Amino acid sequence: MLIQDGIPTSEDLSKVLPPQNRLETGPVAMAECFQKIPCNPCAKACPKKAIHVEPDINQTPQIDFDQCIGCGICISRCPGLAIFVVDLTYGEDTALVLLPYEFLPLPVKGQSVLCLDRSGREVGRYPVVKVTPGGNKNLTYVISVAVPKSLAMEVRNIRVGGDNNE
């Protein structure tokens, strides 16, 4: 339960995830932000104005999935590390998941990293496709990982280091 362990339930997620038909048309952002706090950097950063936090800045962000182009700019702007982009059109059996990341060491393109679900459970080792810095004075990187499509809606973090496979 979200309030007790920080892990959203299926019901929580159903309120913020894009519809399946939108997921199948290209990359799209999703804000797994469930706390009502005064915050709107994601909305300010969106070049398509697809993210809304209104009329009260204390509301959780709402994404207009039809407007979102999945550019991922919002990911590194979110101080809660709660925004992700999923691209189910990346490959025949592979999806691309863009994740916020603020740890060291940073992964590098081509490196195999351990992917984790929302509870921190290991779900497999998959390759990093791209590492994008957050910009000037922003230490949040966006890590793009190629995962099986069946895990695209589960993978929400990575672990780098710790064994000889990396």
ZIJO-V371424 format. One record per helix or strand. SS is the DSSP state (helix for helix, strand for strand). FROM is the first residue (numbers start at 1). TO is the last residue. Records with the same first field share a line. If there is no record, write none. Layout:
BEGIN
SS->FROM-TO ; FROM-TO
END
This chain:
BEGIN
helix->2-5 ; 10-14 ; 20-23 ; 41-45 ; 73-77 ; 149-151
strand->28-31 ; 51-52 ; 62-63 ; 83-87 ; 94-101 ; 112-116 ; 122-132 ; 141-148 ; 157-159
END
